[in-house]
Amino acid sequence: MNRFKLALAGLLACVLSPTLASADTLPDLGGKTVTVVTENAYPPLQFIDPKTGEQIGWEYDAMNEMAKRLNFKIEYQNTSWDAMIQAVSDGQYNIGMTGITIKEDRKEKVDFSDPYMRSQQFMLVRSDESRFTDAKSFGAFKDGLIAAQPGTSPFYTAVYEILDGNEQNPRIKLFETFGATVQALKSGDVDLVLTDSVAAKGYVDSSGGALKVVGEPLGTEDFGFIFKKSSDLVAPINAAIASMKADGTFDALNKKWFLDYKMGE
């Protein structure tokens, strides 16, 4: 395993210690339908299988298993990242999942589940990049451009940890979707994309050698599912998360999606 995969595996193992919860003590939601929304833009968390066109990934497997344990039916929907938090807050969807970092300002609009994964941000670049090797050298590379979605953790990391703290810095190019930032990187329109370790691995593995990760990790983030404020789904989902941590289900999903899976194979 290379340094990046070791860091990823270590972080996945560092998710908060599980509270024991057996399947027979979990709530029963009586077969109700729960609408779950995602962006399908963060392999291997959730994405469209290039071979089959199906929606797959770690979060799909985890959510489907929760539905079995809690006895509910899932209706999956898709929306863009910039619309997701407000849409869940407004009650358009019951649950949002797309590798959403648990942050205090977001808690003003939505409730979060307990963390189900811990990740870090990495610098994703083209494989032939040699003009910079880490955050410091990129900051000093005055012609370097970074792509980001507004309001996301990568955007704020770019502004405050790599650049000068100016949120209108012209070196940041804004895009509506994460997939668009990666496409801009591949095409040479920008030079850097910041993303969490899970998405970075997915894009590197699927790039055919076109992308790589450079530098050291930039901060640690916990991911959670989001709900409308005071949703009665938070407690059951938290119970399922605890159960799946305790019985090794999350460990098995981590191995499947982060260590074994290769997109396109």
N, C-alpha and C positions, 0 to 999 in steps of 0.2 A: 504494500500500500504506500502511495506517495504521501507527502506532507499534507496535502489538501484533504485526501480521504481520511488520513489519521485524525486530522482536526475535526472533520465532519463526524466520524464515528464517535470520537470522544464527546462532542457536544450532544449528540443524540443520546448517549448514555448518561448525560448529566441532567436530563429533564428531571424535574422535582421528584423526590422519592415517592413511590406509589403508596397510597393508603389502601390497605387490603379491602377488597369488596368482591364478594362471590356473586356468581350469576343469579343464585336463588334469592338474593337480597335486593336485586335491582328493581326499580319501579317498572310497572307495566303500563304503557301508554295506550293500551286498548286498540291497537291497529289504526290509530289516527294518522292522517296524512300530514307530513311536515315538508314544507317547501324549503329547499336548500339551494342557495345561489352561489355561483363561483365565476371566475373569469376564464378558466382553462388556459392560463398563460404561464404557469410556473412548474415545468417538469422538474423533478418527478412527482411533485405534490398533486397537481391536476393539469391535464393537457389532453389533446386529441391524438389518439394513436395514429401515427402516419400510415400504418399498414391497414387498419380496419376502419378508421374514422370514428371509433368509439371514444367516449370520455373515460379516461382511466387515471390512475395515480394513487399515491399514498393516502391522500385525504378521501378519495372515493372509497377505497378499501376500508378505511377506518370508519367512515360514516355508515357504510353499508353494514358493517359488523355491529355498530351501535344500534342501528335499526332492528337487527335481529334480537339483540339482547334486551332492548327496551320495548319491543313490539310496536314499531311504527312503520309506516310506509313513506317512501321518499319520492318527492317530485322535484327533479333537478331543473334549475333555470340558470341562465347565463346573463351576466351584465358586465359592464366595464368597471374597473377599479374605482374610478372617480365618482361613480354613481352608487357604489355598493353600500357604503356605510350609511348614507342618508336613506337609501331604499329600505335597508333593514330597520333603521331607526323609525321609519314611517310605517312599518308593518307590512310592506309589500312582500317580504320574504320572512320566513321564520328563523333561518340560520344562514349566516354568511361564512364561507370558507375559501381562503385564497392565500394562505400563509400570512395571516394578519398579525402584525406585531401588537402586543398588548401595551398600550400607552395611556397615560393618565388623561390626556386631552380627548382621546377617543372615547374614554369611559363616560364623558359628559353626554354623549349621544347614544351609546349602545352599552349593553352588558357583555362581558367576556366570560367564556368558560375558563376553567383552570387551564394552565399551559399544557399542551400536548406535545410540544417539541421546542427545543432550544437551538438557535442558529446564530451564525455570525455573518457579517457582510464581507465580501471579497471583491477584488478588482478584476473584472472580466475584460480582456483585451483580445485583439487579433494575435494569432500565433506568431506572426513575424514582428511584433512590436518590440523595439529595442531602445526607444527614445526615453522611456521612463520605466522604472522597476518597482516603484512603491508610491505611497501617497505623497511623500515629501517631494520626490523627484517629479511627480506629475504636477504638483502645485507650482513647481519652479519652471515647468515646461509651458511657457506662456501661450503657445499656439494650441495647446491640447484642449479638446472639447469633450465634455461629459454629457451623456444622455440620461434623463431621469423623468419619472412621472411626478407631477407636482403633488405635494402633500404626503409623499411617502417617506419611509425611513431612509432609503438611498438618497433622496433629494436633500434631506437635512444633513446627512453625513457628508455629502459632497460640499454643501455650503459651509458647514461649521468645522469639519475635521480635515478637509482637503484644501478648500479655497479660502476666501477672505471673510466669510460671514455675511456677505451681501447676497440676499436671496434673488436679486435681479442681475447677478453676475452674468455677463453675456457668454461666458464659457460654458454655462449650463444650457443645454438645448432640451426643451420640454416636449414630451410625447404623451399621447393619450393612453397607450397600452405598453406593458413591459415588452411584449413581443416586438413592437415597433422600435424600441430602444436597441434591442439586440440586432434587428435588421439594419438599423442605421450604423451600428458598429461594424457589422460584416461588410457593408457597402463602402465603408471609409468615410461616411459623413460625420462621424464622431470617433473619438479615440478610446473612450472608456465607458463602461457601464458598471455601476455598483449593484450587487445583488446579494441576497442571502446565500448561504452555502448550499442549500438544497437546490435552488434554481441554477446556481453556477455549475454544479456538477451535471445537472441534466443537460444544459446547453453545451458544455464542453464535450460531454460524451456523444452528443448527437451532431456535433459540428464537422465531423470528418477531418479533424486536425486543424480547422480554421480558427479556433478560439483556444485560449488558455487563461489561467489565473496567475496573477503576479502579486507580490507584496504580502504583507501580514494581514490577519483578520482585523476588521475595524468595528469593534464593539460586539456585544452579545444581545440577542433578542429572544424573547419568549413568544411563541405563536399561540393564539387562541381562536376558537370559533366565536362569532358575534351574534347577538340576539337583540330584539327590541327591549328597551328598558323594562324591568320587572317581568320578563318572560318566565312562564312556568316550565320552560324547557331547560333552563340553565342547570337546575339541580339534577335532573335525570341524566343529562349529558355529562356533567361532572362525575356522577356515579359510574357511568360507563367508562369514562376516561380512566378513573382509578382502577376499575376492574381490569381493563385492558393493559394497563401498566403492570398490574400485579401478576397477571397470569402469563406474561411474556408475549402477548399479541403485538404490542408496539415494537418489541425487539424483532419479532419475525417480519413485520412490515418494513422496519428500518433495513434489515438485511436484504429483503426482496427489492426494494426500490432504490436504495442508496449504494449498495455494495454489489448486487448481482445484475440489476436491470441495465440493459443498453438499448437506447431508442433505435428503432429501425432494424433490430436483429430478430 
